[in-house]
């Protein structure tokens, strides 16, 4: 109660909350500003006299830059629309380390495992697995969740081959390299979804070995969802019994969306023979630090657990020492929003994604939007400065906008209006937009050839 945040806040650093009234009223979209420059910093010795700006000046300027750039953050899946950081700021005075197994109490008091277990129970209920049947932990992000899920599969099926679509997150192939596993890359359709005929062919080629399959619930670039039920049926059709396969679901962004979309509530469920599910906590839900949640079956975890006398616990995690602040942020967000709040967020994001797609289509711009997705794929802007200003992610001749909860229609309108104006400058004197039919489908391409067609 005696703690006063201003005691540790640099003078003038505290800023007004950008996200008011439940996190959805933004500052008015400012005129487009340029991307932030590298600050070229050095560590300064205290008391050393020089002409360099003070610590306070550097931090205040940095905060001002980030505040301005918030309105131009369209290309990456981070929900920066939250206000719990002000409430939870006093916790920053403590070092909280959830080292080891979250279900075994630490020998010191500076942890948040009770908050962590509450978060894990919430996700276990969401994904339909009984409290005494699951094990999990709060990770440092989706990559750690994928590394853990693939490792579980490898330990259960040491001779198993890892199958992942070419649109899977890069951390899956990283796991294959780290664990020295054989990897079969599965082709994808134009929308980014796994090609199930290619999966079938490769499963049959390797029928003498177990299968460890990464199922992507929302691919990184196009937001495509692999159909878990078709994959399971394909395994059965190819003669794989349940003791011959392990399924890890990478649901980094969409794992907190599909349970709140009508007719898709049971897409991710441990009532199906899956082994693990991971999500990123900083993506759809929102958290100032990268984090995630990994859930698996308790019966599987003994393959990884090791007793560590030094910490008076067993440990089956990837990272060992784990951030004790992130479980509190996740617990607070889930408690403040509730399932009804999350459902509203999902609906608004889906509606705004469709709004963006329709506006771009009306403007004659190549664009694609998958079902269940908030990732709008469009032709790559011709100007690198435009891409950098709006912080877009690009692959080949495509860019995408990820319509997160903090993205308002005012922001989308500003983006669309500027893009339309810039295209008039880029495409004149016979210069034409690229054809991206091979990447998003002819029906979504607005190049001169397909527009005429």
C-alpha positions in Angstrom: 0.0 0.0 0.0 3.0 2.3 0.5 4.2 1.8 -3.1 4.0 4.9 -5.3 4.6 4.3 -9.0 5.9 7.8 -9.5 8.9 6.9 -7.2 10.3 4.8 -10.0 8.9 6.5 -13.0 11.3 8.8 -14.9 10.1 12.4 -14.7 7.6 13.1 -17.4 7.5 9.5 -18.6 4.0 8.7 -17.4 1.6 9.2 -20.3 -2.2 9.2 -20.6 -3.9 5.9 -21.3 -4.2 5.5 -25.0 -6.9 2.9 -24.7 -9.9 4.2 -22.8 -13.4 2.9 -21.9 -12.7 -0.8 -22.2 -9.8 -0.4 -24.5 -11.5 0.7 -27.7 -11.4 4.5 -27.9 -8.2 5.5 -29.7 -6.6 8.8 -30.1 -7.6 10.3 -33.4 -5.5 8.9 -36.3 -2.7 11.3 -36.8 -1.3 12.2 -40.3 1.0 9.4 -41.5 4.4 9.6 -39.8 7.6 7.9 -40.8 8.9 4.7 -39.1 11.0 5.2 -36.0 14.8 5.5 -36.4 17.4 3.5 -34.6 18.3 5.5 -31.5 22.1 4.6 -31.7 22.2 4.3 -27.9 25.1 3.6 -25.5 25.1 2.8 -21.8 26.1 5.9 -19.9 28.0 6.0 -16.7 26.1 7.9 -14.0 27.6 11.3 -13.2 29.6 11.4 -16.4 29.3 14.8 -18.0 28.6 14.8 -21.7 26.4 16.4 -24.3 24.2 13.3 -24.7 20.5 13.7 -23.7 19.5 12.6 -20.2 18.0 9.2 -19.5 14.6 10.9 -18.9 14.8 12.7 -22.3 15.6 9.5 -24.2 12.8 7.6 -22.6 10.2 10.4 -23.0 11.1 10.7 -26.7 11.0 7.0 -27.2 7.5 6.8 -25.5 6.3 9.7 -27.7 7.5 7.8 -30.8 5.7 4.6 -29.8 2.6 6.5 -29.0 2.5 8.0 -32.5 3.3 4.7 -34.2 0.5 2.8 -32.5 -2.0 4.0 -35.1 0.1 2.5 -37.9 0.6 -1.0 -36.6 -1.4 -3.1 -39.1 0.8 -6.0 -40.3 1.5 -8.1 -37.2 -0.7 -10.1 -34.8 -0.3 -8.2 -31.6 -3.3 -6.8 -29.6 -2.0 -3.5 -28.2 -5.4 -2.5 -27.0 -5.5 -3.0 -23.3 -5.5 -0.9 -20.1 -4.4 -3.4 -17.5 -0.8 -2.3 -17.5 -1.7 0.7 -15.3 -3.5 -1.5 -12.7 -0.7 -4.1 -12.7 2.3 -1.7 -12.8 3.0 -2.0 -9.1 3.9 -5.6 -9.6 7.0 -4.5 -11.6 8.8 -3.8 -8.3 9.0 -7.6 -7.6 10.9 -10.3 -9.3 8.4 -13.1 -10.0 9.7 -16.4 -11.3 7.5 -19.4 -11.9 10.4 -21.8 -12.2 9.6 -25.4 -12.7 6.2 -27.2 -12.7 3.3 -24.7 -12.3 1.4 -27.3 -10.1 4.2 -27.6 -7.6 4.6 -24.7 -5.2 8.0 -22.9 -5.1 10.1 -22.8 -1.9 10.1 -19.0 -2.2 7.1 -16.7 -2.2 7.9 -14.6 -5.3 5.9 -16.5 -7.9 2.5 -16.4 -9.4 1.7 -20.1 -9.9 -1.7 -19.7 -8.3 -2.6 -17.2 -11.1 -1.0 -19.5 -13.6 -3.1 -22.5 -12.6 -6.3 -20.4 -12.8 -5.3 -19.4 -16.4 -4.6 -23.1 -17.3 -7.9 -24.2 -15.8 -9.7 -21.7 -18.0 -8.1 -22.9 -21.2 -8.5 -26.6 -20.2 -12.2 -25.9 -19.9 -12.3 -24.0 -23.2 -10.6 -26.9 -25.0 -12.7 -29.6 -23.2 -10.3 -31.6 -21.1 -10.9 -32.4 -17.4 -8.9 -30.7 -14.7 -7.3 -34.0 -13.5 -6.5 -35.0 -17.1 -4.4 -32.1 -18.4 -1.0 -30.5 -17.8 0.2 -27.2 -19.1 2.1 -24.0 -18.4 2.4 -20.4 -19.4 5.1 -20.1 -22.0 7.2 -17.2 -23.4 5.2 -17.3 -26.6 3.9 -19.5 -29.5 7.4 -20.7 -30.5 8.0 -22.2 -27.1 4.6 -23.9 -27.2 5.4 -25.4 -30.6 8.8 -26.6 -29.4 7.2 -28.2 -26.4 4.4 -29.8 -28.4 6.7 -31.3 -31.0 9.1 -32.5 -28.3 6.2 -34.3 -26.5 5.4 -36.0 -29.8 9.1 -37.0 -30.3 9.4 -38.4 -26.8 6.2 -40.4 -27.1 7.1 -41.6 -30.7 10.9 -41.5 -30.9 10.9 -42.9 -34.5 8.1 -40.6 -35.6 8.2 -38.4 -38.7 7.1 -34.8 -38.3 4.5 -33.6 -40.9 3.9 -29.9 -41.3 2.4 -27.8 -44.1 4.7 -25.4 -45.9 2.6 -22.6 -44.5 3.2 -23.7 -40.9 5.0 -21.3 -38.6 8.8 -21.4 -39.0 9.2 -22.6 -35.4 8.0 -26.0 -36.5 10.8 -26.6 -38.9 13.1 -25.1 -36.2 11.9 -27.8 -33.8 12.7 -30.5 -36.4 16.3 -29.1 -36.7 16.7 -28.8 -33.0 15.4 -32.3 -32.3 17.0 -33.9 -35.4 13.7 -35.2 -36.6 12.8 -36.2 -40.1 10.4 -33.6 -41.6 7.9 -34.1 -44.3 6.7 -30.7 -45.7 3.1 -30.9 -47.0 1.9 -28.8 -49.9 -0.9 -26.2 -49.3 -3.8 -25.0 -51.4 -3.9 -21.4 -52.7 -5.7 -20.3 -49.5 -2.8 -21.7 -47.3 -4.7 -24.7 -46.0 -3.0 -28.1 -45.9 -3.3 -30.2 -49.1 -4.8 -33.4 -47.6 -4.1 -35.5 -50.7 -0.4 -34.7 -50.4 -0.6 -35.6 -46.7 -2.2 -38.9 -47.6 0.4 -39.7 -50.1 3.3 -39.0 -47.7 1.7 -40.8 -44.9 1.4 -43.9 -47.1 5.0 -43.6 -48.2 6.1 -43.7 -44.5 3.5 -46.1 -43.2 6.1 -48.1 -41.2 6.8 -45.1 -39.0 4.7 -43.1 -36.6 3.3 -39.7 -37.5 3.7 -36.5 -35.5 1.5 -33.9 -37.2 1.5 -30.1 -36.7 -2.0 -28.8 -37.4 -2.1 -25.0 -37.9 -5.3 -23.3 -36.7 -4.6 -20.0 -38.5 -1.5 -19.9 -40.7 0.9 -17.0 -40.2 0.4 -15.2 -43.5 -3.0 -16.1 -44.9 -4.9 -17.1 -41.8 -5.9 -20.5 -43.2 -7.2 -23.2 -40.9 -6.1 -26.8 -41.3 -9.2 -29.1 -40.9 -8.4 -31.3 -37.9 -11.3 -33.7 -38.6 -10.1 -34.4 -42.2 -6.5 -34.9 -41.0 -7.8 -37.5 -38.4 -9.8 -39.3 -41.0 -6.8 -39.3 -43.4 -4.7 -41.0 -40.6 -7.3 -43.6 -40.1 -7.8 -44.2 -43.8 -4.0 -44.7 -44.1 -4.1 -47.4 -41.4 -2.6 -45.3 -38.5 -4.0 -46.3 -35.1 -4.1 -43.8 -32.3 -0.9 -45.2 -30.8 0.8 -44.5 -34.1 0.2 -40.7 -34.3 0.5 -37.5 -32.2 -1.2 -34.3 -33.1 0.0 -30.8 -32.0 -2.3 -27.9 -32.7 -0.6 -24.5 -33.3 -3.4 -22.1 -32.6 -1.3 -19.1 -31.9 -3.7 -16.4 -33.1 -7.0 -18.3 -33.8 -7.1 -20.5 -30.7 -8.9 -17.7 -28.8 -11.2 -17.0 -31.8 -12.7 -20.2 -33.2 -14.2 -21.3 -29.8 -16.4 -18.1 -30.1 -17.5 -18.5 -33.7 -20.9 -20.1 -34.3 -20.6 -23.7 -35.6 -16.9 -23.9 -34.9 -16.9 -24.0 -31.1 -15.7 -27.6 -30.9 -13.0 -27.3 -33.6 -10.3 -27.5 -30.9 -11.2 -30.1 -28.4 -9.3 -32.8 -26.4 -12.4 -35.0 -26.9 -10.6 -35.6 -30.2 -7.3 -37.6 -30.2 -5.0 -34.6 -30.1 -1.9 -34.3 -28.0 -1.3 -30.6 -27.3 -2.6 -27.1 -28.1 -0.7 -23.8 -27.9 -1.7 -20.2 -28.2 0.1 -16.9 -28.0 -1.2 -14.7 -25.1 0.0 -11.4 -26.5 -1.8 -11.9 -29.8 -5.6 -11.9 -29.7 -5.9 -11.4 -25.9 -3.2 -8.9 -25.5 -0.2 -8.5 -23.1 2.7 -6.1 -23.0 5.2 -9.1 -22.8 5.3 -12.0 -25.3 3.7 -15.0 -23.7 1.6 -18.1 -24.5 -0.3 -21.1 -23.1 0.6 -24.8 -23.7 -1.9 -27.5 -22.8 -1.3 -31.3 -23.1 -2.5 -34.5 -21.6 -1.2 -35.2 -18.1 -0.4 -38.8 -19.1 2.1 -37.6 -21.7 4.1 -35.3 -19.5 6.0 -37.9 -17.5 8.1 -38.5 -20.6 9.6 -35.0 -20.1 9.5 -34.4 -16.3 12.7 -34.5 -14.4 13.2 -33.9 -10.7 15.3 -30.8 -9.9 16.3 -30.9 -6.3 17.8 -27.3 -6.4 14.4 -25.8 -7.1 12.5 -28.5 -5.1 10.3 -29.2 -8.1 10.0 -31.2 -11.2 10.4 -29.5 -14.5 9.0 -30.4 -17.9 9.1 -26.9 -19.4 11.3 -25.7 -22.2 12.5 -22.5 -20.5 13.0 -23.5 -16.8 12.8 -20.0 -15.3 9.5 -18.4 -16.5 8.1 -14.9 -16.3 5.8 -14.7 -13.3 4.2 -11.5 -14.5 2.6 -12.8 -17.7 0.2 -15.3 -15.9 -1.2 -12.3 -13.9 -1.7 -10.3 -17.0 -3.5 -13.2 -18.7 -5.6 -13.9 -15.6 -6.6 -10.2 -15.3 -7.5 -10.0 -19.0 -9.5 -13.1 -19.0 -11.3 -12.1 -15.8 -12.0 -8.6 -17.1 -13.3 -9.6 -20.5 -14.9 -13.0 -19.9 -16.1 -15.2 -22.6 -18.8 -12.7 -23.6 -16.2 -10.0 -24.0 -14.0 -12.2 -26.1 -16.9 -13.2 -28.3 -17.6 -9.5 -29.0 -13.9 -8.9 -29.8 -14.0 -11.8 -32.3 -17.2 -10.6 -34.0 -15.9 -7.0 -34.3 -12.6 -8.2 -35.8 -14.3 -10.5 -38.3 -16.6 -7.7 -39.3 -13.8 -5.2 -39.7 -11.7 -7.7 -41.7 -14.7 -8.1 -44.1 -15.1 -4.3 -44.2 -11.5 -3.9 -45.2 -11.6 -6.7 -47.8 -14.8 -5.2 -49.4 -13.4 -1.7 -49.5 -10.2 -2.9 -51.2 -12.2 -5.0 -53.7 -14.3 -2.0 -54.5 -11.2 0.0 -55.2 -10.0 -2.6 -57.7 -7.2 -4.0 -55.5 -6.4 -7.7 -55.4 -7.4 -9.0 -52.0 -8.3 -12.3 -50.3 -9.9 -13.2 -46.9 -10.2 -16.7 -45.6 -13.2 -17.9 -43.7 -12.6 -17.7 -39.9 -9.7 -15.3 -40.5 -9.0 -11.7 -39.7 -5.9 -11.6 -42.0 -6.6 -9.7 -45.2 -4.1 -10.5 -47.9 -3.6 -7.9 -50.6 -1.2 -7.0 -53.4 2.1 -5.7 -52.1 2.4 -1.9 -52.1 5.0 -0.8 -54.6 6.6 1.7 -52.2 8.9 0.4 -49.4 8.3 3.6 -47.4 4.5 2.9 -47.5 5.1 -0.6 -46.3 7.3 0.5 -43.5 5.0 3.3 -42.4 2.1 1.0 -42.0 4.4 -1.8 -40.6 3.1 -4.3 -43.1 4.4 -7.9 -43.4 5.1 -9.0 -47.0 5.8 -12.2 -48.8 6.6 -12.2 -52.6 4.0 -9.8 -54.2 1.6 -10.0 -51.2 1.2 -8.0 -48.1 -1.3 -8.5 -45.3 -3.2 -6.6 -42.7 -4.2 -8.3 -39.5 -7.4 -6.8 -38.1 -6.8 -7.1 -34.4 -9.1 -5.8 -31.6 -7.3 -2.5 -31.4 -7.7 -1.8 -35.1 -10.6 0.7 -35.7 -12.4 1.5 -38.9 -10.9 5.0 -38.7 -7.5 3.4 -39.0 -8.6 1.1 -41.8 -10.2 4.1 -43.7 -6.9 6.1 -43.3 -4.9 3.1 -44.7 -7.3 2.5 -47.6 -7.5 6.2 -48.6 -3.7 6.5 -48.6 -3.2 3.3 -50.5 -5.7 4.3 -53.2 -4.0 7.7 -53.6 -0.5 6.2 -53.7 -1.5 3.6 -56.3 -2.5 6.4 -58.6 1.2 7.5 -58.5 2.6 4.1 -58.7 0.6 2.8 -61.6 0.6 5.3 -64.4 2.4 5.6 -67.8 1.7 1.9 -68.5 2.9 0.5 -65.2 0.4 -2.0 -63.9 -0.2 -3.8 -60.5 1.3 -7.3 -60.2 -0.7 -10.4 -61.0 -1.0 -12.5 -57.8 -3.5 -15.0 -59.1 -1.1 -17.9 -58.3 -0.9 -16.7 -54.7 -4.5 -15.8 -53.9 -6.6 -17.3 -56.7 -7.7 -15.9 -60.0 -11.1 -14.9 -58.5 -9.4 -12.6 -56.0 -6.8 -11.0 -58.4 -7.6 -7.6 -59.9 -4.7 -7.3 -62.3 -5.6 -6.2 -65.8 -5.8 -9.7 -67.2 -8.0 -11.2 -64.5 -10.1 -8.0 -64.2 -11.1 -8.3 -67.8 -11.8 -12.0 -67.3 
